[in-house]
């Protein structure tokens, strides 16, 4: 029997309730990202136990569905999930989530190779949070740790992502007494680069972040590069020392490892069989030109202006194609996104002009679309163009490969992935199998690769690539991590 996560801690809930009890629509299951990856790790609740999920409540009608302590049972395809919601007032959530987690740590954690604020003009320079904001971050982490301490029947605890990095150390200090795992879904930065970009004023907060993670029995990362950078930071900031399979810190051994996250390929392929293009993409498909698709959140880590620059350059060389870019709004209350919007708009105007002059079709919109339409675009594309400047994994290339498996081999798309995305490191050597790495900052080379893909000079997604994505599924990722957590606790 596969190991299971008895207790999952995630910044957000498994779902948000968007209507009162008794209404037909009581909530929606988010697709993609952390929640989709974790579904195989959850066990339905029964008399013998199961998984309990602790998450912050953000749904308007969540209280209508829970008891006084925040508990409810959420219906999932696998069965009931025991769920507890934690409530936070506006200032606490603003300080924790908006200011510290996403205003500070999110840009800082993506400084893996290049000084992105200097190179882009729109990537925000991480600024250390103020005293009140950091206190809010600590407050939310402490609330999650306290709620976890109440789950005395749980045999293990799996803490997720940068928003809750302090929790493992808090649980250790409170004598939780059961195996605690932590997984960072983002990249982990290079300490020297952080110092170059930010100066040493950010070090106290980064040190606390690393010390928090070191409270776990097992700390997991997306790639070997992230793991190496974490080890270097733990040594330099916290005095940890390297040991076989992990680190020694304050007289104990912390196991560490890279565990590249996967997707649920069966869900993607099942949806792709019936998925349709969004209405905006119909004119592009009607041109009969090769369809180039860009899909992501409208985030400064995704390299959207750089991709649009490559689109314009390829079109200026006379290449004809139809381009559809759809970027979902994200973190709209976080400072630093206004510059990105301006950069995207300027790059889109230039790209639209170039594509039109070449006789192609261009569309770049900022809108969230249903998951079925995302998969529809991934299936029908001739090129899936992702261009992350840095990324923990980026699941879009993996989803696209599986969605393309329903097409004949000769018609399958080429998937372009940024060189500093985890997907590029998790699937090396697949350039002749349809997964091609590009450097978003090398516009001429990226445009040349796009041109070759549009003109059919690069093979599309192969059966070998698709098989590799299926083998490295979300379920196998969860099993590998939880098995390692069991071993770490022995």
C-alpha positions in Angstrom: 0.0 0.0 0.0 1.3 3.5 -0.9 2.1 5.7 2.0 -0.4 8.5 2.7 -0.2 12.0 4.1 -2.2 12.0 7.3 -2.0 15.7 7.7 -1.4 18.3 4.9 -0.7 21.9 5.7 -1.1 24.3 2.8 -1.6 28.1 2.7 -4.9 27.8 1.0 -7.8 25.4 1.4 -8.5 22.4 -0.8 -11.4 24.4 -2.2 -13.2 27.7 -1.5 -17.0 27.8 -1.1 -18.6 30.4 -3.4 -22.2 29.9 -2.3 -24.2 29.1 0.8 -25.2 25.6 1.9 -28.2 24.4 -0.1 -27.2 26.2 -3.3 -26.4 24.0 -6.3 -22.8 25.3 -6.6 -21.1 25.0 -3.2 -17.5 25.2 -4.3 -15.1 24.6 -7.1 -12.1 22.4 -7.2 -9.1 24.4 -8.5 -7.0 22.8 -11.3 -3.3 22.7 -11.7 -0.5 23.6 -9.3 -0.1 22.5 -5.8 -3.7 21.3 -5.2 -3.8 19.0 -8.2 -0.4 17.6 -7.4 -1.5 16.7 -3.9 -4.7 15.0 -4.7 -3.1 11.6 -5.1 -1.5 12.0 -1.6 -4.9 12.3 0.1 -6.7 9.3 1.5 -10.5 9.5 1.9 -11.8 9.7 5.4 -13.2 6.5 7.0 -13.5 4.9 10.5 -9.8 4.0 10.2 -8.8 7.6 9.5 -7.5 9.3 6.4 -6.1 12.7 5.4 -6.8 15.9 7.1 -6.2 19.1 5.2 -5.4 22.4 7.0 -5.8 25.5 4.9 -6.5 29.2 5.3 -10.1 30.1 4.5 -10.6 32.6 1.6 -14.1 31.6 0.4 -17.0 34.0 1.0 -19.3 31.2 2.3 -16.8 28.9 4.0 -18.2 29.5 7.5 -21.6 28.2 6.2 -20.1 24.8 5.6 -18.0 24.2 8.7 -18.5 23.6 12.4 -17.4 26.1 15.0 -13.8 24.9 14.9 -13.6 25.1 11.1 -14.0 21.4 10.3 -16.0 19.9 7.5 -15.9 17.0 5.1 -15.3 18.0 1.5 -16.5 15.7 -1.3 -13.8 14.7 -3.7 -13.7 12.1 -6.5 -11.8 9.8 -4.2 -14.2 10.2 -1.3 -14.6 12.5 1.7 -11.7 14.7 2.7 -11.5 15.8 6.3 -10.8 19.5 6.1 -10.1 22.3 8.6 -10.2 26.0 7.7 -8.2 28.6 9.6 -9.5 32.2 9.6 -7.3 35.4 9.7 -8.3 39.0 9.8 -7.4 41.4 7.0 -4.2 42.9 8.5 -2.8 39.5 9.3 -3.5 38.1 5.9 -2.3 41.3 4.1 1.0 41.2 6.0 1.5 37.4 5.7 0.3 36.7 2.2 0.5 39.9 0.2 3.5 41.6 1.8 5.8 38.9 3.0 5.0 35.6 1.1 4.3 37.2 -2.3 5.8 40.7 -2.1 9.1 39.5 -0.6 9.8 35.8 -0.8 8.2 35.2 -4.2 10.6 37.4 -6.2 13.5 36.5 -4.0 13.1 32.7 -4.4 13.4 33.0 -8.2 16.8 34.6 -8.2 18.4 31.4 -9.2 20.9 32.4 -11.9 20.4 35.9 -13.2 19.8 39.4 -11.6 16.2 39.5 -13.0 15.3 43.0 -11.6 18.3 44.5 -13.5 17.7 42.5 -16.7 14.0 43.0 -17.2 13.0 46.4 -15.8 9.8 44.9 -14.5 10.9 42.1 -12.1 10.6 43.7 -8.6 13.6 44.0 -6.4 12.8 42.1 -3.1 12.6 44.5 -0.2 12.8 43.2 3.4 9.4 43.4 5.1 8.6 45.7 8.0 8.3 44.6 11.6 4.5 44.5 11.4 4.4 42.5 8.2 7.0 40.0 9.4 5.0 39.6 12.7 1.9 38.7 10.6 3.9 36.1 8.7 5.0 34.6 12.0 1.4 34.8 13.3 -0.1 32.8 10.4 2.7 30.2 10.5 2.2 29.8 14.3 -1.6 29.4 13.8 -0.9 26.5 11.3 1.5 24.9 13.7 -0.9 25.2 16.6 -3.7 23.6 14.5 -1.4 20.8 13.5 -0.5 20.1 17.2 -4.2 19.5 17.8 -4.2 16.6 15.3 -2.9 14.0 17.8 -4.0 11.0 15.7 -2.0 12.0 12.6 1.0 9.8 12.0 2.8 12.4 9.9 2.6 16.0 8.7 3.4 17.3 5.3 3.9 21.1 5.1 3.8 22.9 1.8 5.6 25.8 0.2 7.1 29.2 1.0 4.1 30.6 2.8 4.5 28.1 5.7 8.3 27.8 5.8 8.4 28.6 9.6 6.0 25.8 10.5 8.5 22.8 10.6 10.7 24.5 13.2 7.7 25.6 15.2 6.4 22.0 15.3 9.8 20.7 16.4 10.0 23.3 19.2 6.5 22.3 20.3 7.5 18.6 20.4 5.1 17.5 17.6 6.8 14.1 17.9 5.9 12.7 14.5 7.6 12.8 11.1 7.4 16.3 9.5 8.1 16.8 5.8 8.4 20.1 4.0 8.2 20.6 0.2 9.1 23.8 -1.6 7.2 24.1 -4.8 9.1 27.2 -6.0 12.7 27.4 -6.9 15.3 28.2 -4.3 17.7 31.1 -4.9 21.4 31.5 -5.2 22.7 33.2 -2.0 25.4 35.1 -3.8 22.9 36.5 -6.4 20.5 37.4 -3.6 23.3 39.5 -2.0 24.1 41.1 -5.3 20.5 42.1 -6.0 19.2 42.8 -2.5 22.1 43.4 -0.3 22.5 41.9 3.2 19.4 43.5 4.7 17.3 40.5 3.5 19.5 38.0 5.3 17.7 37.9 8.6 14.4 37.0 7.0 16.1 34.4 4.6 17.9 32.9 7.6 14.6 32.5 9.4 13.1 30.9 6.3 15.9 28.4 6.0 15.9 27.6 9.8 12.2 27.0 9.6 12.6 24.4 6.9 15.5 22.8 8.8 13.0 21.9 11.5 11.6 19.2 9.2 12.7 15.6 9.1 12.7 15.7 5.3 13.0 18.8 3.2 12.2 18.4 -0.5 12.9 20.5 -3.6 12.0 20.5 -7.2 15.5 20.1 -8.7 19.1 19.1 -7.8 20.0 22.8 -8.4 17.5 24.0 -5.9 18.8 21.4 -3.4 22.4 22.5 -3.9 21.5 26.2 -3.4 19.5 25.3 -0.2 22.5 23.4 1.2 24.8 26.4 0.4 22.4 28.8 2.1 21.9 26.5 5.1 25.7 26.3 5.6 26.3 30.0 5.2 23.4 31.4 7.1 22.6 28.8 9.7 25.9 26.9 10.2 24.5 23.6 8.9 27.0 21.1 7.6 26.7 18.6 4.7 26.1 14.9 5.4 25.3 12.0 3.2 21.7 12.5 2.1 21.1 15.7 3.9 22.4 18.2 6.5 23.4 18.2 10.1 21.9 21.1 12.1 21.9 21.7 15.8 22.9 18.1 16.7 20.3 16.4 14.4 20.2 15.1 10.9 17.8 16.7 8.3 17.3 14.5 5.3 17.0 16.5 2.0 16.3 15.5 -1.6 15.0 16.6 -5.0 11.5 15.4 -5.8 10.3 16.9 -9.2 6.6 17.2 -9.0 4.4 15.6 -11.7 0.9 15.8 -13.0 -2.2 13.5 -13.1 -1.8 12.4 -16.8 -5.0 10.4 -16.8 -7.0 13.5 -15.8 -5.4 15.6 -18.5 -5.8 13.0 -21.3 -9.4 12.3 -20.3 -10.3 16.0 -20.5 -8.3 16.5 -23.7 -10.5 13.9 -25.5 -13.5 16.4 -25.3 -11.8 19.7 -24.7 -12.5 22.7 -27.0 -10.7 25.9 -27.8 -11.8 29.0 -26.0 -13.9 31.4 -28.1 -11.0 33.8 -28.4 -8.9 31.2 -30.2 -11.5 30.3 -32.9 -10.3 33.0 -35.3 -6.7 31.9 -34.9 -7.6 28.3 -35.6 -9.7 29.3 -38.6 -6.6 30.8 -40.3 -5.1 27.4 -40.9 -1.7 28.7 -39.9 0.4 26.9 -37.3 -1.0 27.7 -33.9 1.5 29.0 -31.3 0.0 29.0 -27.8 1.3 30.8 -24.6 -0.5 29.9 -21.3 0.4 30.9 -17.8 -0.4 33.2 -14.9 0.4 36.8 -15.6 3.4 36.7 -13.3 6.8 38.4 -13.6 8.5 35.0 -13.4 6.9 33.8 -16.6 8.9 35.8 -19.2 5.9 37.0 -21.1 7.6 40.2 -22.5 10.6 38.2 -23.5 8.4 35.6 -25.3 6.5 38.4 -27.1 9.9 39.8 -28.2 10.8 36.4 -29.8 7.4 36.3 -31.4 8.0 39.7 -33.0 11.5 38.8 -34.1 10.3 35.6 -35.8 7.4 37.4 -37.5 9.8 40.2 -38.7 11.8 37.5 -40.4 8.7 36.6 -42.5 7.5 33.5 -40.5 3.7 33.3 -40.6 1.7 31.8 -37.7 -1.3 32.4 -35.5 -0.4 33.3 -31.9 -2.8 33.0 -28.9 -1.5 34.1 -25.5 -3.7 33.9 -22.5 -2.4 35.0 -19.1 -4.5 34.6 -16.1 -4.5 37.5 -13.6 -2.7 36.7 -10.3 -1.8 38.4 -7.0 -3.5 41.6 -8.2 -3.1 43.2 -4.7 0.7 42.6 -4.6 2.9 45.6 -5.4 5.2 45.0 -8.4 2.8 43.8 -11.0 2.0 47.2 -12.5 5.4 47.4 -14.2 4.8 43.9 -15.6 1.5 44.9 -17.1 3.1 47.9 -18.8 5.9 45.7 -20.2 3.5 43.1 -21.5 1.3 45.7 -23.2 4.3 47.3 -24.9 5.7 44.0 -26.1 2.2 42.9 -27.2 1.8 46.0 -29.4 5.1 45.4 -31.1 4.4 41.7 -31.6 0.9 42.3 -32.9 2.3 44.7 -35.5 5.0 42.4 -36.6 2.7 39.3 -36.9 0.1 41.3 -38.8 2.7 42.6 -41.3 3.8 39.0 -41.9 0.2 37.9 -42.6 -0.3 36.1 -39.4 -2.8 36.3 -36.5 -2.0 37.7 -33.0 -4.0 37.7 -29.7 -2.7 38.4 -26.2 -5.3 38.6 -23.5 -5.3 38.8 -19.7 -8.1 36.5 -18.5 -8.6 33.3 -16.6 -10.2 30.6 -18.7 -11.7 27.3 -17.6 -9.4 24.3 -17.2 -11.1 22.5 -20.0 -10.2 25.3 -22.4 -6.6 25.4 -21.1 -6.3 21.7 -22.0 -8.1 22.3 -25.3 -5.4 24.9 -26.3 -2.7 22.5 -25.2 -4.1 19.8 -27.4 -4.7 21.8 -30.6 -1.5 23.9 -30.5 1.3 23.4 -33.0 3.8 25.0 -30.6 3.3 25.4 -26.9 5.6 28.3 -25.9 6.5 28.7 -22.3 9.3 31.0 -21.4 9.7 31.1 -17.6 12.7 33.2 -16.4 12.8 30.9 -13.4 10.3 28.4 -12.1 9.9 25.6 -9.5 8.6 23.2 -12.2 6.0 24.8 -14.6 3.5 22.1 -15.3 2.2 23.5 -18.6 4.8 21.7 -20.7 4.0 18.4 -19.0 0.3 18.9 -19.4 0.8 19.9 -23.1 2.8 16.7 -23.8 0.0 14.5 -22.5 -2.7 16.5 -24.2 -0.8 16.1 -27.5 -0.7 12.3 -27.1 -4.2 12.1 -28.6 -2.9 13.4 -31.9 -1.1 11.4 -34.6 2.7 11.5 -34.1 3.3 13.6 -37.2 0.9 16.3 -36.0 2.1 16.7 -32.5 3.3 20.1 -31.1 6.8 21.2 -30.1 6.9 22.3 -26.5 9.3 25.2 -25.6 10.4 25.6 -22.0 12.6 28.2 -20.3 16.0 26.9 -19.3 15.6 27.9 -15.7 12.2 26.1 -15.2 12.2 22.9 -13.3 10.7 21.1 -16.2 13.9 21.7 -18.2 16.0 20.0 -15.5 13.5 17.2 -14.8 13.4 16.2 -18.4 16.9 16.7 -19.9 17.8 15.2 -23.3 14.3 15.4 -24.8 15.2 18.1 -27.4 14.6 15.6 -30.3 11.4 14.4 -28.6 9.5 17.6 -28.6 10.6 19.3 -25.4 13.1 22.0 -26.3 14.8 24.4 -23.9 15.2 28.1 -24.7 16.9 31.0 -23.0 14.2 33.7 -22.8 17.0 36.4 -22.7 18.5 35.2 -25.9 15.9 36.6 -28.2 17.6 35.7 -31.5 18.1 32.1 -30.5 14.6 31.8 -29.1 13.1 33.2 -32.3 15.2 30.8 -34.4 14.0 27.9 -32.3 10.4 29.1 -32.6 10.8 29.4 -36.4 12.2 25.9 -36.7 9.2 24.6 -34.6 6.6 26.4 -36.7 8.2 25.2 -39.9 8.2 21.6 -38.7 12.0 21.3 -38.5 11.8 20.1 -34.9 10.1 16.8 -34.0 6.9 17.1 -31.9 6.2 15.4 -28.6 7.3 11.8 -28.9 5.9 8.7 -27.3 9.0 8.6 -25.2 8.5 12.1 -23.8 4.8 11.3 -23.1 5.7 8.0 -21.3 8.3 9.8 -19.2 5.7 12.4 -18.1 3.3 9.7 -17.3 5.9 7.7 -15.3 6.8 10.8 -13.2 3.2 11.5 -12.2 1.8 13.4 -9.2 1.1 10.0 -7.6 4.7 8.8 -8.0 6.0 12.1 -6.7 3.8 11.9 -3.6 4.8 8.3 -3.1 8.5 9.0 -3.4 8.4 11.9 -0.9 6.2 10.1 1.6 8.3 7.0 1.4 11.4 9.1 2.0 9.7 10.7 5.0 9.0 7.3 6.5 12.6 6.4 6.1 13.8 9.7 7.5 11.9 9.2 10.7 13.2 5.7 11.3 
